[in-house]
């Protein structure tokens, strides 16, 4: 159970040629390539988002607590201005 070698690729190409025909094969390859590019892009975005969130968590919860307290203070100040 190793990687795909040259003989396997040739067999896959021949089967694809028989199933899809010579006219559809370039379109199929192009759409497959675009799909792989989009998948890699989404994968990289997800990876960077996870890394950014891990850094935020590792930097400590004090920043989060402060921002929540500041939000409460701002809300209470806004409520006093309405009275």
N, C-alpha and C positions, 0 to 999 in steps of 0.2 A: 504494500500500500504506500507507494511513494508518489512522487510528482508525475505529472503527465509528460511523457516523452514524445519524441518525434513520430514514432509509428502510431501512437494514439491520436495525435493531432491530425495526421493524414487521414485516418479512418473517420474522425469527427468531421473533417472538411468534406470528404467524399459523401458521407451521409447527408450533411447539410446541403450539399450541391444537388443531390438527388431529390431531397424533400422540397427545397425552396426554389430550385432552378437557378440558372446562371444570371438571370435578370434581377431577381430579388436578393441575391446574396450580398451585393455591395450595400444595398439599403439596410439589410439586416445588420451587417457589420457596423455601419455608421450609427444606427440607432443603439446598438449594443455599446459602442464606444461612448456615445453621449450619456447613456444610462450609467456607465461605470464612472464617468467624470462627475456626474451629479451625486452619485453615491459617495465618492471620495470627498467631495466638497461638504456634504452633509455630515459625514463621519468626522472630518476635521473640525467643523463648527461645533459638533457635540463634544468632541474631545477638549477643545479650548474652553467651552462653557463649563465643563466639569472641572478642569484645572483651575479656572478662575474662581469657582465656588469653593473648591478645596482650599485655595489660598485665603479666601475670605474667612472661612471657618478657622483656619490655622492662625490667622492674625488675631483671633480672640473675639469673644462675644461682647467685650466692652464697647466696641464701636457700634454694635447693633443696639445695645441697651441705651447708649447715649442718644442715638437717633430716635429711638422710640420715646424716650423721655422728652426730647426736644419737640417731637410731634405732639405729645400730650400738652406740653406747655403752650405751644402755638394754638392748639385747639381751644384751650381754656382762655387764652388771651382773646381769641376771636369771639368766644361766647360772651366775655365781659364787655366787649365793644358793642355787641348787639343790644345789651340791656339799656 
